[in-house]
Amino acid sequence: MKKIYKLLIILFVILVQSCTKKEDDLISQNCEIDCTEIIGKLMTDNGTTPISNHKITVVWDNSSLGSGTIRTKAMTRTNSNGEFYFNFYIRDDELKDGVYRMYYDELNGDNFIRADLNGIDVFQIKRDTTLVRNHNIPKKAFLNLTILNLEDIQTNNSFFINFEFVKPPGYSQSISGINRGWSNEFESNQLIEIAGNQPVIIEVIREIDNVQTTKYDTLFVNSGTTSNFTVDVNN
């Protein structure tokens, strides 16, 4: 039965992909009148280090549940400063429906945290306008997390640790953080992937006997390195 179920899922995915039409509209980059511009930077290290000579693509997407169109509108590469520039024409049907998305080629997952999250939000845009999109991609660091007295968490209690990867002002970011809930069945020592070379705010939330307390700490861990951090459930 499980094999049949998996086969049905595979067939459904194939059917969905086959019903979505893909188009190339790179000629729209020859726009001279009523053009749309997107300018920005692709950076890392808290917006201080450029990701140069990297391919970025703009698509228009009105696909839904396997039908519709994904149309490639423009392509470019970042310069030595991580800067990119797009200039293209929006078709009439694109004004009525769909959204715009930007994608950059996936980076090395050994160096960047969640490298698969390689999209930059654009959404619906208009003709004859300029949109600024600066984007930061966090490098990977590690946190050797130790939780003391984890066994004291009872069924009616809750214990959460949230890791916020603080993005530089004026930037979007590929990943904003991670949220983790814990119980007394978890391992008390875990290695957590966090953003490197930029501030990470750690929020510890305890709710014991319907009383909630919150504590904050801020860390800065160099990319590629591991830092130790200890949290006590009872303190």
C-alpha positions as CSV (number, residue, x, y, z in Angstrom):
1,M,0.0,0.0,0.0
2,K,2.8,2.4,0.9
3,K,4.5,1.7,-2.5
4,I,1.3,2.5,-4.3
5,Y,0.9,5.7,-2.3
6,K,4.5,6.8,-3.2
7,L,3.9,6.0,-6.8
8,L,0.7,8.2,-6.9
9,I,2.7,11.1,-5.4
10,I,5.4,10.8,-8.0
11,L,2.8,10.6,-10.8
12,F,1.0,13.7,-9.3
13,V,4.3,15.7,-9.2
14,I,5.1,14.7,-12.8
15,L,1.6,15.8,-13.9
16,V,1.8,19.1,-12.1
17,Q,5.2,19.9,-13.7
18,S,4.0,18.9,-17.2
19,C,1.0,21.3,-17.0
20,T,3.1,24.3,-16.0
21,K,4.2,26.2,-19.2
22,K,7.7,27.7,-19.1
23,E,8.5,30.7,-21.4
24,D,11.6,32.7,-22.2
25,D,11.0,36.5,-22.5
26,L,14.6,37.7,-22.2
27,I,13.9,40.0,-25.2
28,S,12.0,42.2,-22.7
29,Q,15.5,43.3,-21.5
30,N,15.7,45.4,-24.6
31,C,13.1,47.7,-23.1
32,E,13.5,51.4,-23.9
33,I,10.1,52.9,-22.8
34,D,8.0,52.3,-19.6
35,C,10.7,50.0,-18.3
36,T,10.9,48.4,-14.9
37,E,14.2,48.5,-13.0
38,I,15.4,46.4,-10.1
39,I,18.7,47.4,-8.5
40,G,20.4,46.0,-5.5
41,K,23.3,44.1,-3.9
42,L,23.9,40.5,-3.1
43,M,26.0,40.4,0.0
44,T,27.1,38.2,3.0
45,D,28.9,38.8,6.3
46,N,26.1,41.1,7.6
47,G,26.0,43.1,4.3
48,T,29.8,43.9,4.3
49,T,31.2,41.3,1.8
50,P,30.0,41.2,-1.8
51,I,29.0,38.0,-3.6
52,S,30.5,38.8,-7.0
53,N,30.0,37.4,-10.5
54,H,26.9,35.5,-9.3
55,K,23.9,34.8,-11.6
56,I,20.5,36.2,-10.7
57,T,17.3,35.6,-12.6
58,V,13.9,37.4,-12.6
59,V,10.8,35.3,-13.4
60,W,7.1,36.1,-13.6
61,D,5.0,33.3,-12.1
62,N,1.2,32.9,-12.3
63,S,1.3,29.1,-11.8
64,S,-1.1,27.5,-9.4
65,L,-1.6,23.8,-8.7
66,G,0.3,22.8,-11.8
67,S,-1.3,25.1,-14.3
68,G,-0.2,28.6,-15.5
69,T,3.1,30.0,-16.7
70,I,6.5,30.6,-15.4
71,R,8.2,33.2,-17.6
72,T,11.9,34.1,-17.5
73,K,12.1,37.9,-17.8
74,A,15.8,38.8,-17.2
75,M,19.2,37.5,-16.2
76,T,22.3,39.2,-15.0
77,R,25.4,38.7,-12.9
78,T,26.6,40.7,-9.9
79,N,29.7,42.9,-10.3
80,S,32.8,42.9,-8.1
81,N,30.8,45.0,-5.5
82,G,27.9,42.5,-5.4
83,E,25.7,45.0,-7.3
84,F,23.1,43.9,-9.8
85,Y,20.8,45.7,-12.3
86,F,17.8,44.6,-14.2
87,N,15.8,46.5,-16.9
88,F,12.8,44.8,-18.5
89,Y,9.3,45.4,-19.9
90,I,6.2,44.1,-18.1
91,R,3.7,42.6,-20.5
92,D,-0.1,43.4,-20.3
93,D,-1.0,40.0,-18.9
94,E,1.7,40.3,-16.2
95,L,0.0,43.5,-14.9
96,K,-3.2,41.5,-14.3
97,D,-2.0,38.4,-12.5
98,G,1.0,36.6,-11.1
99,V,4.0,37.7,-9.0
100,Y,7.6,38.3,-9.8
101,R,10.4,36.4,-8.1
102,M,14.2,36.6,-8.2
103,Y,16.5,33.6,-7.8
104,Y,20.2,33.5,-7.5
105,D,22.3,30.3,-8.3
106,E,22.5,28.2,-5.1
107,L,25.7,28.8,-3.1
108,N,27.9,26.2,-1.4
109,G,25.9,24.6,1.4
110,D,29.2,23.9,3.3
111,N,29.7,27.7,3.7
112,F,26.2,29.2,3.8
113,I,23.3,28.3,6.1
114,R,20.3,26.9,4.2
115,A,21.8,27.6,0.8
116,D,18.7,26.1,-0.8
117,L,16.7,29.2,0.2
118,N,17.9,31.1,-2.8
119,G,14.9,33.4,-3.6
120,I,14.5,37.1,-3.2
121,D,10.9,38.4,-2.8
122,V,9.7,40.9,-5.4
123,F,5.9,40.3,-5.7
124,Q,3.8,42.4,-8.0
125,I,5.6,45.5,-9.6
126,K,4.6,48.1,-12.1
127,R,5.9,49.6,-15.3
128,D,8.1,52.7,-15.3
129,T,9.3,52.1,-11.7
130,T,12.5,51.3,-9.9
131,L,12.7,48.7,-7.1
132,V,15.6,48.4,-4.7
133,R,16.4,44.9,-3.3
134,N,19.5,44.5,-1.2
135,H,19.9,40.9,0.0
136,N,22.1,39.3,2.7
137,I,23.0,35.6,2.7
138,P,24.3,34.4,6.1
139,K,27.4,32.2,6.3
140,K,27.3,29.2,8.5
141,A,28.6,28.9,12.1
142,F,27.8,26.4,14.8
143,L,26.5,26.6,18.4
144,N,27.3,23.8,20.8
145,L,24.2,24.1,22.9
146,T,23.9,22.5,26.3
147,I,20.6,22.6,28.2
148,L,20.9,21.9,31.9
149,N,18.0,20.2,33.9
150,L,16.1,19.3,30.7
151,E,14.6,16.4,32.6
152,D,12.7,19.0,34.8
153,I,10.4,20.0,32.0
154,Q,7.0,18.6,32.8
155,T,4.0,17.8,30.5
156,N,2.2,21.1,31.4
157,N,5.4,23.2,31.0
158,S,6.9,24.6,27.8
159,F,10.4,25.6,26.9
160,F,11.5,27.3,23.7
161,I,14.7,28.7,22.3
162,N,14.5,31.0,19.3
163,F,17.5,32.1,17.3
164,E,17.1,35.3,15.4
165,F,19.7,36.1,12.7
166,V,19.7,39.9,12.8
167,K,19.7,41.2,9.2
168,P,21.5,44.4,8.3
169,P,19.3,47.5,7.9
170,G,17.8,47.9,4.5
171,Y,18.3,44.3,3.5
172,S,16.2,41.2,3.1
173,Q,17.8,37.9,4.1
174,S,17.7,34.3,3.0
175,I,16.8,33.0,6.5
176,S,15.7,35.0,9.5
177,G,16.3,32.4,12.2
178,I,15.1,29.1,13.7
179,N,12.7,28.3,16.5
180,R,13.1,25.2,18.6
181,G,10.8,23.7,21.2
182,W,12.2,21.3,23.8
183,S,10.9,18.5,26.0
184,N,12.5,16.2,28.6
185,E,12.9,13.5,25.9
186,F,15.4,15.6,23.9
187,E,19.1,15.3,24.0
188,S,20.6,17.9,26.4
189,N,23.5,18.6,24.1
190,Q,23.0,19.5,20.4
191,L,25.0,21.2,17.6
192,I,22.9,24.0,16.1
193,E,23.7,25.7,12.8
194,I,23.4,29.5,13.1
195,A,24.4,32.5,11.1
196,G,28.1,33.5,11.2
197,N,29.7,36.9,11.1
198,Q,26.6,38.7,12.2
199,P,24.6,39.1,15.4
200,V,22.4,36.3,16.6
201,I,19.8,37.0,19.3
202,I,18.9,34.0,21.5
203,E,15.5,34.2,23.1
204,V,14.8,31.7,25.8
205,I,11.1,31.3,26.7
206,R,9.9,29.3,29.8
207,E,6.4,28.7,30.9
208,I,6.1,26.9,34.2
209,D,2.9,26.6,36.1
210,N,1.3,29.1,33.7
211,V,4.0,31.7,34.5
212,Q,6.1,32.8,31.4
213,T,9.5,34.3,31.6
214,T,11.7,35.4,28.7
215,K,15.5,36.0,28.6
216,Y,17.7,37.3,25.8
217,D,21.3,37.0,24.9
218,T,23.2,38.1,21.8
219,L,26.1,36.2,20.2
220,F,28.5,36.9,17.4
221,V,30.2,33.7,16.1
222,N,32.8,33.8,13.3
223,S,31.7,31.7,10.3
224,G,33.1,28.2,10.1
225,T,33.7,28.1,13.9
226,T,31.8,26.7,16.9
227,S,30.8,28.5,20.1
228,N,29.6,27.0,23.3
229,F,26.3,28.2,24.9
230,T,24.6,26.8,28.0
231,V,21.0,27.3,29.1
232,D,19.5,26.2,32.4
233,V,15.8,25.2,32.3
234,N,15.5,26.3,35.9
235,N,17.3,29.7,35.6
